[in-house]
């Protein structure tokens, strides 16, 4: 890596320390589907998003017509206030960054009756689970000139998932693999392949696809592979500059 000094060196070391700390963090529910869409190379940052739980109060259909819900005192939707509503929402204890899912299940327990027999008794119980609200925002320079993530954090209350104890995930679209390295001022990635493909997309470069390479003659396959490797290397070098992973 090119020599870093002063604030740049301190910022880089802080990011490396964050990667090490994140390795012991919680993993987001779900799985990576980047392997299913290997040529979708847009960058996507997974961020925590505030949603006022009171905004989810819904009405219902009764006898064919919509019946509005009863909004009781304290159930006002904080989002209607606009501006930095999420700060007031947190102050009220609404917990906007988390959703609590409630479901009713039937369980069976056995109980001895007066005759000494085991009798199954069914009862309905409530199960709850708390899930972090997340969404993806593209930091690509081709969307919002690369400022979408900063804009969402500054004006809409979006936060890094690491602020809630979750490990950072790759900035490649649909990839939820852990971040293994961070390129200063560009993003965090699980590997060089996803970095190179994202860099090519940012530069508007078309990368040769190899999913149909088996249809070509044997003497063409190696040339196609080499061309793709060269295209990805050029894209990554443009992002890295004088730096090396």
NORRADA-V649908 format. One record per helix or strand of 2 or more residues. SS is the DSSP state (a for helix, b for strand). FROM is the first residue (numbers start at 1). TO is the last residue. Records with the same first field share a line. If there is no record, write none. Layout:
SS: FROM-TO / FROM-TO
This chain:
a: 6-22 / 53-56 / 78-81 / 85-91 / 144-146 / 148-156 / 161-164 / 192-202 / 213-215 / 218-240
b: 45-48 / 60-62 / 65-67 / 98-112 / 118-132 / 134-137 / 159-160 / 181-183 / 187-189
